[in-house]
Amino acid sequence: MKIKIFYIFLFTFHFCIAQNSLSELLDQYNNESIPYISVSELKDIRDQVIIFDAREKNEFEVSHIEHAKFVGYNHFKIESIARQNIQKDTTIVVYCSLGVRSEDISEKLKKAGYTNVYNLYGGIFEWKNKNYDVINSEGKVTDQVHACSKHWAKWLLNGKKVYSN
């Protein structure tokens, strides 16, 4: 019985401390099969790359990085990317809220033969945390960012948190 309580305590303790930093959070959920690009690196080259938003449509409509193309997560289809005639060696940066879902989508792109794919470290939350502009569905700069849930929202330090279905 004491051993069982010890393991429960150990598991709970690990879960609590595993999310003290963004790095620890991403280490917990990602396998780093896709290289990261920082928000400051992306800011400097965003006119030279294709940016994919791997969040859901309602999240994208609240705000997104300017020039990002919505690709979604739950209904992502590699065929829709292929129809865009993007060269396989084009630099592609994928982001989501923090960088977890975007790794999954990036892996699918790599599997389909895209060779220059990056995951935005910290996603749109980190982008906004650095005070970089995001735009809404009307193309206007906004402070709003879809925060996913209360659990994930703690990582969004700047901007107005928005929740929706």
C-alpha positions in Angstrom: 0.0 0.0 0.0 2.8 2.4 0.9 4.5 1.7 -2.5 1.2 2.5 -4.3 0.9 5.8 -2.5 4.5 6.5 -3.2 4.0 6.0 -7.0 0.8 8.1 -7.0 2.8 10.9 -5.2 5.7 10.5 -7.7 3.4 10.7 -10.7 1.6 13.8 -9.3 4.9 15.4 -8.4 6.4 14.7 -11.9 3.3 16.1 -13.6 3.4 19.3 -11.5 7.1 20.1 -12.0 7.1 19.0 -15.6 5.3 22.2 -16.6 7.4 24.8 -14.8 8.8 26.1 -18.1 7.8 26.0 -21.8 10.8 23.9 -22.5 9.8 21.3 -20.0 6.2 21.3 -21.3 7.3 20.8 -24.9 9.7 18.1 -23.8 6.8 16.3 -22.1 4.6 16.3 -25.2 6.9 16.4 -28.2 9.5 14.0 -29.4 11.4 16.8 -31.3 11.3 14.9 -34.6 10.9 18.4 -36.2 13.4 21.1 -35.6 12.2 24.2 -33.8 12.4 27.8 -35.1 12.1 30.6 -32.6 9.6 33.4 -33.0 12.4 36.0 -33.4 13.9 33.9 -36.2 10.5 33.5 -37.9 9.9 37.3 -37.6 13.0 38.0 -39.6 12.2 35.5 -42.4 8.4 35.3 -42.5 8.2 36.9 -46.0 10.5 34.1 -47.3 8.6 31.1 -45.9 5.2 29.5 -45.9 3.5 29.6 -42.6 0.8 27.0 -41.7 -1.5 27.4 -38.8 -2.3 23.9 -37.3 -5.1 25.1 -34.9 -8.8 24.7 -35.5 -10.8 27.2 -37.6 -12.4 29.0 -34.6 -8.9 29.6 -33.1 -7.5 30.8 -36.5 -10.4 33.2 -36.9 -9.8 34.9 -33.5 -6.3 35.6 -34.6 -3.3 34.3 -36.4 0.1 35.3 -37.6 -0.1 37.5 -40.7 0.1 35.5 -44.0 -0.4 32.2 -42.2 -2.5 29.7 -44.1 -5.0 27.7 -42.1 -4.4 23.9 -42.4 -6.2 22.8 -39.2 -5.5 19.8 -37.0 -8.4 17.5 -36.6 -9.3 17.6 -40.3 -5.8 18.1 -41.7 -5.4 16.5 -45.1 -2.0 16.3 -46.8 -3.8 16.2 -50.1 -4.9 19.8 -49.6 -1.3 20.8 -49.2 -0.3 18.9 -52.3 -2.9 20.7 -54.4 -1.2 24.0 -53.6 1.8 22.9 -55.7 4.3 23.8 -52.9 7.8 22.6 -53.8 9.0 19.8 -51.5 12.1 21.9 -50.5 10.2 25.1 -49.7 10.7 26.3 -46.1 7.5 25.6 -44.2 6.9 26.8 -40.6 4.0 25.2 -38.8 2.5 26.6 -35.6 -0.3 26.0 -33.2 -0.9 27.4 -29.7 2.3 26.2 -28.1 4.0 23.8 -30.5 2.4 20.4 -29.8 -0.2 20.0 -32.5 2.1 21.7 -35.0 4.7 18.9 -34.4 2.1 16.3 -35.4 1.2 18.2 -38.6 4.9 18.8 -39.4 5.6 15.1 -39.1 2.8 14.4 -41.7 4.4 17.0 -44.0 7.9 15.3 -43.6 6.3 11.9 -44.3 4.8 13.3 -47.5 8.3 14.4 -48.6 8.6 18.0 -47.5 12.2 18.4 -46.5 12.4 21.9 -44.9 9.8 21.9 -42.2 10.0 23.7 -38.8 7.9 23.8 -35.7 7.4 27.3 -34.2 8.7 27.1 -30.7 6.0 28.2 -28.3 3.5 28.7 -31.1 1.3 31.7 -31.4 1.4 32.1 -27.6 5.1 32.8 -27.7 4.6 35.0 -30.7 2.2 37.1 -28.8 4.2 36.9 -25.6 7.0 38.7 -27.5 4.5 41.4 -28.5 4.5 40.5 -32.2 1.3 41.4 -34.0 -1.5 38.9 -34.8 -4.4 39.6 -37.0 -8.1 38.6 -36.9 -10.3 37.2 -39.6 -10.8 40.7 -41.0 -7.0 41.2 -41.4 -6.9 43.8 -38.6 -4.3 43.7 -35.8 -5.9 42.4 -32.5 -4.8 41.7 -29.0 -7.1 38.6 -28.9 -5.7 35.1 -29.0 -7.7 31.9 -28.6 -6.4 30.3 -25.4 -7.7 26.8 -26.0 -8.5 26.0 -22.4 -7.7 27.3 -18.9 -5.1 24.5 -18.7 -3.1 25.8 -21.7 -4.0 29.5 -21.2 -1.4 30.0 -18.4 1.3 30.0 -21.2 -0.3 33.1 -22.9 1.2 36.0 -20.9 0.3 38.9 -23.3 -2.9 39.7 -25.1 -6.5 39.0 -24.4 -7.4 35.4 -23.9 -10.5 34.2 -25.8 -12.3 30.9 -25.3 -14.9 29.4 -27.7 -16.2 26.1 -28.7 
